[in-house]
Amino acid sequence: MKKRKVELVVISDVHLGTFGSHAKELYNYLSSIKPKTLVLNGDIIDVWQFRKSYFPKAHLKVIQKIISFASKGTKVYYITGNHDEMLRKFSDMNMGNFALVDKLVLDLDDKKAWIFHGDVFDASVQHSKWIAKLGGLGYDYLILSNRFVNWCLSKLGKEPYSFSKKIKASVKKAVKHISDFEETATELAIEKKYDYVICGHIHEPKMIHKENKNGTTLYLNSGDWVENLTALEYNKKRWKLYSYSEANYVEEENLFEMEDILSNQIVATAFFSKQNILM
């Protein structure tokens, strides 16, 4: 597959280490692009729900691909989120082309992009963390059961159905939470004179111009790789909200299987060693 050259790619909320993560699909997407800069905007690894008994090969391959990008010249920024907040004690760490930060400002063709995960605006995370963690566990099992239902629907030739999207749309508090999140982020961005404000966290991919009496900004949310399978791409002064489609990817024969196995083993050893240090 010919790789697409992209100036900047932003992904978030992958939640590696959980049942709901679409790691295989993300790996397919990452294998199809050649980004100059890759921004991982929080909740890439789900430390909240991390368990050694569940971290499949597909999840390790995503980590391997990210490391491969950095080693081949792509600038990789890992912005911490709430589910990987343990990494915040190592913020502002730089290793070659890899940087770990809590927020990021990029200059894009004479315009400024303000990028952060967004959990700072979430009261449940800031003040009732145990409730947020419990809700995250319930969400993971909701997604797992939803996958089984959608598998059955696909066998019957029916369209997939999203439990969580239906719940969000029907619960007024959830709708208001998303709206308040967007308003808070855009108001601050306008106040700080940023042309773009880029978030994740709420699993709601979006790209919309916002304005108030003080100015305008472009609000962008990269969505997630649990339900929506979306990413933000910036190329030739234009933003695009990318949505993954299985039909666009054909699994190719792996001519370097043994090399991949050895690389995965090295990545796994390093990753799990780091987890033991953190816990």
C-alpha positions as CSV (number, residue, x, y, z in Angstrom):
1,M,0.0,0.0,0.0
2,K,1.3,3.4,-1.0
3,K,1.7,5.7,2.1
4,R,0.1,9.1,2.1
5,K,2.3,12.0,3.1
6,V,0.6,14.2,5.8
7,E,2.1,17.2,7.5
8,L,0.3,16.6,10.8
9,V,-1.8,13.8,12.3
10,V,-3.6,14.0,15.6
11,I,-5.1,10.9,17.3
12,S,-6.5,10.5,20.8
13,D,-8.4,8.2,23.1
14,V,-7.1,4.9,21.8
15,H,-7.3,3.2,25.2
16,L,-4.8,0.5,24.5
17,G,-5.1,-2.3,27.1
18,T,-8.9,-2.3,27.1
19,F,-11.4,-4.6,25.3
20,G,-12.9,-1.6,23.4
21,S,-9.7,-0.4,21.7
22,H,-9.7,-0.9,17.9
23,A,-5.9,-1.4,17.8
24,K,-5.9,-3.4,14.6
25,E,-7.8,-0.7,12.7
26,L,-5.5,2.0,14.1
27,Y,-2.4,0.0,13.0
28,N,-3.9,-0.3,9.5
29,Y,-4.4,3.5,9.4
30,L,-0.9,4.3,10.8
31,S,0.6,1.9,8.3
32,S,-1.0,3.8,5.4
33,I,0.4,7.3,6.3
34,K,3.8,9.0,6.5
35,P,3.3,11.9,8.8
36,K,5.9,14.7,9.4
37,T,4.4,15.2,12.9
38,L,2.3,12.8,14.9
39,V,0.4,14.1,18.0
40,L,-1.0,11.5,20.4
41,N,-3.5,13.6,22.3
42,G,-4.0,11.7,25.5
43,D,-5.5,8.4,26.7
44,I,-3.4,6.4,24.3
45,I,-2.6,3.7,26.9
46,D,-5.3,3.2,29.5
47,V,-3.4,3.0,32.7
48,W,-6.6,3.2,34.7
49,Q,-7.8,-0.2,33.5
50,F,-4.4,-1.7,32.6
51,R,-4.1,-5.4,33.3
52,K,-1.2,-7.7,32.4
53,S,-3.6,-10.4,31.5
54,Y,-5.0,-8.3,28.6
55,F,-2.6,-6.6,26.2
56,P,-2.9,-8.3,22.8
57,K,-0.3,-8.4,20.0
58,A,-2.4,-5.9,18.0
59,H,-2.0,-3.3,20.9
60,L,1.7,-3.9,21.0
61,K,2.0,-3.4,17.3
62,V,0.5,0.1,17.6
63,I,3.2,1.0,20.1
64,Q,5.8,-0.5,17.8
65,K,4.5,1.5,14.9
66,I,4.7,4.8,16.9
67,I,8.3,4.0,17.9
68,S,9.1,3.2,14.3
69,F,7.7,6.6,13.2
70,A,10.0,8.4,15.7
71,S,13.1,6.4,14.7
72,K,12.5,7.2,11.0
73,G,12.2,11.0,11.5
74,T,8.6,11.7,12.4
75,K,8.3,14.1,15.4
76,V,6.1,12.4,17.9
77,Y,4.4,14.3,20.7
78,Y,2.6,12.3,23.4
79,I,0.2,14.6,25.3
80,T,-0.9,13.1,28.6
81,G,-4.6,12.5,29.3
82,N,-6.6,11.4,32.4
83,H,-6.4,7.6,31.6
84,D,-2.6,7.9,31.3
85,E,-2.1,10.6,33.9
86,M,0.7,8.5,35.6
87,L,2.9,9.7,32.8
88,R,2.5,13.3,33.9
89,K,5.3,12.9,36.5
90,F,7.6,12.5,33.4
91,S,6.2,15.5,31.5
92,D,8.6,17.6,29.4
93,M,10.8,14.6,28.7
94,N,12.5,14.5,25.3
95,M,14.1,11.5,23.7
96,G,15.2,12.2,20.1
97,N,12.1,12.7,18.1
98,F,9.8,11.7,21.0
99,A,8.4,14.3,23.5
100,L,6.1,13.8,26.4
101,V,4.1,16.9,27.3
102,D,0.9,18.0,29.0
103,K,-0.1,20.5,26.3
104,L,1.3,21.7,23.1
105,V,1.4,24.8,20.9
106,L,2.3,24.4,17.2
107,D,2.9,27.0,14.5
108,L,1.1,25.9,11.4
109,D,1.6,28.2,8.4
110,D,1.6,31.4,10.5
111,K,-1.3,30.2,12.6
112,K,-1.2,28.9,16.2
113,A,-2.7,25.5,17.2
114,W,-3.3,24.9,20.9
115,I,-3.5,21.2,21.6
116,F,-4.4,19.5,24.9
117,H,-6.4,16.4,26.0
118,G,-9.3,18.3,27.7
119,D,-9.8,16.4,31.0
120,V,-8.9,19.6,32.8
121,F,-12.5,20.8,31.9
122,D,-14.1,17.6,33.3
123,A,-15.4,18.0,36.8
124,S,-15.9,14.3,37.3
125,V,-12.2,13.6,36.6
126,Q,-11.0,16.6,38.7
127,H,-13.1,16.1,41.8
128,S,-14.6,12.6,41.8
129,K,-11.9,10.5,40.2
130,W,-13.2,7.2,41.6
131,I,-16.5,7.8,40.0
132,A,-14.8,8.5,36.7
133,K,-12.7,5.3,36.9
134,L,-15.8,3.2,37.7
135,G,-17.6,4.8,34.8
136,G,-14.6,4.0,32.6
137,L,-14.8,0.3,33.5
138,G,-18.5,0.2,32.8
139,Y,-17.9,1.9,29.5
140,D,-15.4,-0.7,28.5
141,Y,-17.8,-3.6,29.1
142,L,-20.6,-1.6,27.3
143,I,-18.3,-1.4,24.3
144,L,-17.4,-5.1,24.5
145,S,-21.1,-6.1,24.6
146,N,-21.8,-3.7,21.8
147,R,-19.2,-5.4,19.6
148,F,-20.9,-8.7,20.1
149,V,-24.3,-7.3,19.2
150,N,-22.8,-5.6,16.1
151,W,-21.1,-8.9,15.1
152,C,-24.6,-10.5,15.2
153,L,-26.1,-7.7,13.2
154,S,-23.4,-7.9,10.5
155,K,-24.2,-11.6,10.1
156,L,-27.8,-10.7,9.6
157,G,-26.9,-8.0,7.1
158,K,-27.9,-5.2,9.4
159,E,-26.2,-1.8,10.1
160,P,-24.1,-1.5,13.3
161,Y,-25.6,0.1,16.3
162,S,-23.9,2.2,19.0
163,F,-25.2,1.8,22.6
164,S,-23.1,4.6,24.0
165,K,-24.0,7.1,21.2
166,K,-27.7,6.4,21.8
167,I,-27.3,6.9,25.6
168,K,-25.3,10.1,25.1
169,A,-27.9,11.5,22.7
170,S,-30.8,10.7,25.0
171,V,-29.3,11.9,28.3
172,K,-29.6,15.7,28.5
173,K,-26.7,15.9,31.0
174,A,-24.3,14.2,28.5
175,V,-25.4,16.5,25.7
176,K,-24.9,19.6,28.0
177,H,-21.5,18.3,29.2
178,I,-20.3,18.0,25.5
179,S,-21.6,21.5,24.7
180,D,-20.1,23.0,27.9
181,F,-16.7,21.4,27.1
182,E,-16.7,22.9,23.6
183,E,-17.7,26.3,24.8
184,T,-15.1,26.4,27.5
185,A,-12.3,25.3,25.2
186,T,-13.2,27.7,22.4
187,E,-13.7,30.7,24.8
188,L,-10.2,30.2,26.3
189,A,-8.7,29.7,22.8
190,I,-10.2,33.0,21.5
191,E,-9.0,34.8,24.7
192,K,-5.5,33.5,24.2
193,K,-5.6,34.3,20.4
194,Y,-5.2,30.8,19.2
195,D,-6.4,30.1,15.6
196,Y,-7.1,26.4,16.4
197,V,-8.0,24.6,19.6
198,I,-7.6,20.8,19.4
199,C,-8.9,18.4,22.1
200,G,-9.9,14.7,22.6
201,H,-11.3,13.2,25.8
202,I,-15.1,13.3,25.1
203,H,-15.0,10.8,22.1
204,E,-16.9,13.3,19.9
205,P,-15.1,14.0,16.6
206,K,-15.8,17.4,15.4
207,M,-14.5,20.4,13.3
208,I,-16.4,23.6,13.7
209,H,-15.8,27.4,13.6
210,K,-16.7,29.1,16.8
211,E,-16.9,32.9,17.5
212,N,-17.9,35.3,20.2
213,K,-17.5,39.1,20.6
214,N,-13.8,38.7,21.2
215,G,-12.9,36.8,18.0
216,T,-13.0,33.4,16.3
217,T,-11.3,30.0,16.4
218,L,-11.6,26.6,14.8
219,Y,-12.5,23.9,17.3
220,L,-11.3,20.4,16.5
221,N,-11.8,17.1,18.3
222,S,-10.0,14.1,17.1
223,G,-12.6,11.6,18.4
224,D,-11.4,8.2,19.4
225,W,-10.4,4.7,18.4
226,V,-13.1,2.9,20.5
227,E,-16.3,3.9,18.7
228,N,-15.7,6.5,16.0
229,L,-12.2,5.5,14.6
230,T,-11.3,9.0,13.6
231,A,-8.2,11.2,13.3
232,L,-7.4,14.8,12.4
233,E,-5.1,15.5,9.5
234,Y,-3.5,18.8,8.5
235,N,-2.0,19.1,5.1
236,K,-1.4,22.1,2.7
237,K,-3.1,24.6,5.1
238,R,-6.3,22.5,5.4
239,W,-7.8,20.4,8.1
240,K,-9.5,17.1,7.5
241,L,-11.5,14.9,9.9
242,Y,-10.5,11.4,8.8
243,S,-12.9,8.4,9.4
244,Y,-11.6,4.9,9.1
245,S,-13.3,2.5,6.7
246,E,-12.4,-1.2,6.6
247,A,-13.0,-1.3,2.9
248,N,-10.0,1.0,2.3
249,Y,-7.6,-1.5,3.7
250,V,-6.5,-4.9,2.4
251,E,-4.3,-7.0,4.7
252,E,-1.0,-7.6,3.1
253,E,1.3,-10.6,3.5
254,N,3.9,-9.8,6.2
255,L,7.3,-10.5,4.6
256,F,9.1,-9.7,7.9
257,E,7.1,-11.8,10.3
258,M,10.1,-13.0,12.4
259,E,11.5,-9.4,12.6
260,D,8.1,-8.2,13.8
261,I,7.9,-10.9,16.5
262,L,11.3,-10.0,17.9
263,S,10.5,-6.3,17.8
264,N,7.2,-6.9,19.6
265,Q,9.0,-8.9,22.3
266,I,11.5,-6.0,22.8
267,V,8.7,-3.5,23.0
268,A,6.6,-5.7,25.3
269,T,9.6,-6.1,27.7
270,A,10.3,-2.4,27.8
271,F,6.6,-1.5,28.2
272,F,5.8,-3.9,31.0
273,S,9.0,-3.0,32.9
274,K,7.9,0.7,32.7
275,Q,4.5,-0.3,34.1
276,N,6.0,-2.0,37.1
277,I,8.0,1.1,37.8
278,L,4.9,3.3,37.7
279,M,2.7,1.0,39.8
